[in-house]
Amino acid sequence: MSTTPQPVPPPHGLRFAFGTLTALPVRVGRWDREAARAGMLCAPLAGLVVGVAAAAAGLLLLLLGAGPPLAAVAAVAVPAALTRGLHLDGLADTADGLGSGKPAGDALRIMKQSDIGPFGVITLVLVLLAQAAALTRAYDDSWALGALAAVVSATAARLALTLAARTGVPAARPEGLGAAVAEVVPVPGAIGAALAVTLAAAAAGAFLGPYACALAVLSVLAALAAAELLLRRCTRRFGGVTGDVFGALAETAATTVLVVLSLH
């Protein structure tokens, strides 16, 4: 009997991506490695939907006359709500683990605790302030740039997860989301996803002019570079990736995009 992995139909990959990376009511039908591979390759599409929802919330408040600061807060709140805060929680836990100074095993135990330590609190506050401030600056420039920032940041955040799930990046634990998706994405597939998102960001930015186009591309590249630096730090520190690390990578990438696009 053949043991060759069977290709996963696209709906299963999409269900895996939306069911694990968002709080949308999507039932995940398959949890095997093939479904995880397809799902992580579809992760940027989940980010696109989250980003469009965030942009819509920001634009609605602008239309109601709330002003850029409140529009920015809404655009930051929507991705948090659509992930049930899991990425932010992962960011805080990763900060606590990295800041603990403990050996890998002890640091991983700290990350699994339900409470948030001082490193996590400080990191959460600074990241959320940076995201809101950057989006406020973007909305101050134009509603279109604010919407672009919201969409690109959410998409790049999930792209960072695709790259973190590539072959060669091990799991730190034998269980959990990190173990379920670690090393499921072939390197060529990860590169292809990165190119597709970068080109899409360039196309979206082109509607706002050459400078916005270049800035959109730069924001994606900078986001991936920042996420990669954090990924390498975490794999050296913890021995691999965990679900918390994936959350930290997503928030790092999203924040980097927003900061770069605020330089318009």
Buried (B, 14 or more C-beta within 10 A) or exposed (E): EEEEEEEBEEEBBBBBBBBBBBBEEBEBEBEBBBBBBBBBBBBBBBBBBBBBBBBBBBBEBBEEEBEBBBBBBBBBBBBBBBBEBBBBBBBBBBBBBBBBEEEBEEBBEBBEEEEBBEBBEEBBEEBBEBBBBBBBBBBBBEBBBBBBBBBBBBBBBBBBBBBBBBBEBBBBBEEBBBBBBBBBBEEEBBBBBBEEBBEBBBEBBBEBEEEBBEBBBBBBBBBBEBBBEBBEBBBEBBBBBBBBBBBBBBBBBBBBBBBBBBEB
